[in-house]
């Protein structure tokens, strides 16, 4: 049985959580971009995203019984491990802005979603030039699933995003906004549209914004994004070993690692030390040594390495790929956390974004 919060969160994110009576309160994230097949869970004051809808969670030794009636908000429950009570946990309640619609009668939740308990997140373009071709698609990606299921819209307009962001701040106290995008077939790789969207949001509400995209062809877009009000930037490697990249994400792998690192250096010059981050998905095939060496190189550049356990998503080619073992994640977190401490880099200092939120990883609990 886990003996501390770090171990418990690490194990929950590796094993997932099996909901008993899953039809009650199971309003997590199915498909789409971001933390898919997850539900937000608060453990001893820390809110994390835990897999609940995938094959890993179906076999998890961790269970929660949701006893409330269907019309009641689920807020508290008892986490059990192999049938024995471990601790009380909480589920953040549905935000108020979900009840609103735009003038075009589009529900706000189809435009942006609450992640964790105080983060607004949106995929501004829910299509990707790589997604529909198996020769180029990332095998872990489910960006098209929520669109096909009618749970989102393909293109969120700048005005729609500004409207929803204002309501989320006013009604639910949202603290920052994450704007990601599928990769369009343009050389700016989505930076131009992210710039347009950020400008509209900042004109409506004072909300810190992180944008996420592939490295653009011209680094002038980094300056344009910053000038539009984007506070931090994410450019996501996901995997670092060239063979793993070529196998798991053949399209993105055509963008060389060295170009990513050139873009990282340029982005740090624009956004500042510690305000640029990248996802590293542990469990796709990178060794512990590769992940640690890559993290060290990133930190030296001023980039926050957001190491996250890979979560197999239902309906993707990697749906039955095993999640990383919790022991592997604990060792990775401990060593990356030490690197961050030595560098004086902290997720708390990031102005906006996934690494600031930290809910998809236990890394932030290892920084201190």
N, C-alpha and C positions, 0 to 999 in steps of 0.2 A: 504493500500500500504506500502511496506517496507520503513523504514526511514533511513536505513544505509546498508552498504555492508554486514555486518554480517548477518542481517536479510534476505537480498536478496539472498545471497548464500545458507543460510539454507533453505529458501523456495524453491528455484530452485531445490536443491538436494532432497527435499521431494516430491515436486509436479511434477518434471520433466519439460520438455520444448517441446511444440508442434511445429513442423516445418511445416509451410505452404509452399506448393510445396516441399515436402520432398525428391523428386528425385534429387533436385539440392543441391549439396554440403553436402549431408547427408552421409558423409564417416566416420561415427562413428564406435563404436565397437559393433558388433552383436555376441552374444554367446561367448564361450571360457572362459578362466580363467581371473581373474582380473576385471577391471571396464567394465562389459559387458552391452550392450544396452545403452551405453553412447556416448557422444560427448564432446570433450574439448571445453570449452567456457571461454573467458577471460572477467572478470568483473572488471572494474576500476583497471587494472593492475594485478589482481590475476586470474590465470588460474585454473579452476575447471572442474571436470568431471560431466556432467549433464545427467540424463536419458532422452533419446529421442525415443527409439524404443520399450518401453514396455507399458503395459496397463495403468500404472499410468500417463505416459507422454501424452497418447492419451486423457486423461481427464483434462489435466493441464490448468489452467487459463492463464499461461504464453505462449506466442506465439512469433514466429519470422517469418517474411516473407523474403524468400530468392529470390531476384528478378534477380540475375545475370544469364547470359547465362550459359549453361551447361559446356562450355569449359573455363570458367573463374573461378579463385580461389575465393572462398567466404572468405572475410576477415573481413568485418564489416556489422553489421545489427542493427536494432532497436528492443530492447526487449519491448514487450507490455504485459500489465496485463489487462485482460478483454477488450482488444481493445484500451487501453490508453497507450501512450508511457511512458516507465519507464526510460530507459537509453540506451546508445549505448553499444553494446558488440562486441567482436571480436572472430573469429574462427582461431586458429593457422593453418597455411598453411601446406599442405602435405610436409613431409620432402624429401630432395633430394635423400637420400639413398634408398627410396622406388623404384626408377627407375632402380636399379642395380640387377643383378642376379649372382648366384654362377657359378662355372665351370660346375656344374651339371644342370644348367639352372633352379635353384630354386630361385624365387624372394626373395629378402632380406626381404620383409614384411611378408613372410611366416615363417621367422626364428625369427624375433624380430620386435616389434612395438614401435612407439613413443607414450608415454603416457604424458598427459599434454602438455608441450611445449619443455621440455629439458631432458626427462627421457626415456631411452631405457628399454623395458621390454620384457621378454621371458618366456615361459613355456618350460623348457628343455625336460621334458617328458610329452606329451600331453595325457597320459593315466593314470588311477588311479585304484588301486586294488579294491576300494570301489564303483566306479561309475556305473557299469553295473548291480548291484544287489540292488534292492529296500530295502533290509533288512539292507544294510550297507551304501548306498549312502547319501551324504549330499543333502537335498532337494532343496537347493538354487543353487547348482553347475551346471554349463553349460560347463565344461571343454571339453566334447566330441562334442559339437555342431560345433565349428569352424573346428575341425578335420573332422567330417562327411561332412561338406560343402566344404571341399577342400581349406579352407583359411589358413591352417597351415600344418605342417608335424608332425608326431608322435614323432620323436626323433631328436633333434637338436644336431649335433656333436660339440665337443669342437672347432674344426677348423672353422666350419661354424659360430659359435657364435663370435669367435675372429675376423673373417673377417668382419662380419656385425658391430660389435662394433667399430672397427677401422674406418669404413666408416662413421658411425653415428657421431662419434666425429669429424672427419675431415670435413665432409660436412655440418653437421647441429648443431655442437656445443653441443652435448649431454653432460650432466654433471655427470650422474651416471646411473648405470645399476641395474635393479631388475631381479633376476633369481628365479623363483618359479618352482614348479614341482608337477605333480600328484604323489600320493604316490605309489611307487612300492612295490611289495610283497617281500621286503628285510628288514632285521632288522635295517639297517641304515636309512630307510625311505627316501631315495633319497640323503642323505648327501654325499655319496661316489661319485655319478655322478656330483653333484653340485661342489664338490671339484675339480674334473677333468676339468669341464668346466671353473671354475674360474681361474685355473692355466693357461689354454690356453689363456684366454682373457688377463690376466695380462702380459703374455709374449709378447703380441702384442700391447697393448695400456694401458696407465696409466689411468684407469677409476675406480672410487670407485664402489664397488659392494655390494649389499645386496642379501643374499640367503634366501630362505623361504622353510621350510619343517616342517613336524611333528617332535616331539622330537625323536631322535634316541635311540636305546636300550643302547648304550654305549656312554657316554659323551666324550670319546676320540675323537669322530667325530667333536665335537665343536673345539677342538684344531687343528685338521687336516684342517677344513674349514678355520680357521683363518690363518694357515700357508700357505695355497694355495692362499691367497690374498683377501679373503672375509672380508669386513670391518665391516659389521653389519649383524644382523640376525633377521629374523622374524619367530616366531612360533605362529600360530594363533588359539586362542581360539574360535573365532566367537561368542559363547554363553557361559555363565557362570553358569546359573542355571542348576542343574543336570537333572531336568525334561525336560527343554527346549532342552538341549543337546541330551537326549535320543530320543526325538520326532523328532527333526529337522535333526540331524546328528548321527544316531545310530551307525555307524561304528567308527567314531572318538570318540564318547562318551565312547567307551570301553577303551580308554586311560584316566585314572583318572585325574581329575583336579589337584590332589596333585602331580602327576608325571609331569604335565606341570610346576608346580611351582618349583619342584626340578630342572627341565631342565632350567627354567628361571634363577634360582640362579647360576647354573653352567655356563650358557651362559654369564651372566654379569661378572663373574670372568674372562672369556676368552676375550670377546669383549669390556668390559668396561661399566661403568655406563652410561645409556642413549643410548647405541648402540644396545640394544635389544628391539624389539617391538612386539606387538601382535594386531591383529584386534579384535575389539568387534563390532559386527553388531547389532546396536540398531533397534528394531522393530521385532525381531524374537520371543519375548516373555519374555525376561528379564525385570524385573521392573527397574525403575529409581534407586531405592535403591540398587539393586543387581549390576547394572552397576557402580554405584559410589563406592560401597564397594570394588568391584573387581579392579577398577581403582586405588583406594587408596593403596590396597595391592601391586599391580604391581609397582606403583611409589616408594613405600618404598623399593622394591627390586632393583630398578634401571631400570625397564622396562617401556618403553613408551606405554601407552594404546591408541592405535589409534582407537578412537570411530568413527564409520561411519554409516550413515543411510542405513538400508537394502534396496536394490533395487530389486524388483521382476523381474526376467528374463524370457522372453518369452520362452515357451517350457519346463520349469522346473515344478516340482510339486507345487512350490510356486509362479507360474506365476501370480496368482490373489490374492496373499497375500498382504494386504495393506502395503504401505510404512509408516514409522513412521510419526506422525504429526510434523510439523515444530516447534510447541510450545514445544513438548517433546524434540526434538533435541536441541533447543536453551537453555533449562534449563540444559540439560546434558552437552553441551559444556561449558556453563558458570561455572558450578561447577568443571568439570574436568580441565578446563583452570586455575581456581584458584588454584587447587592442584598442577598443573605443575609449576605455578609461585612461589608458596611457596617452592617447592622442587628445584627450579632453573633448571628445566628440559625444554628443548626446542627442537622442531623439527628441527630448523635451525642448531643445533649442531650435529645432526645425520649425519653420513658420507655418507649414501646412503640408498635408499629404499622408500617404500610407505609413511611412516610417514614423511620423509623429503620432499618428493614431496607434500604431503598433499592435492592433488587435489580431492580426493574422499570424503573429509570431510571439514567442516568449522572450525575444531578445532584450526588450527594454528592461525586463526584470533582472537582467544580468549586467546592466551598465553600472550599477552602484556597488 
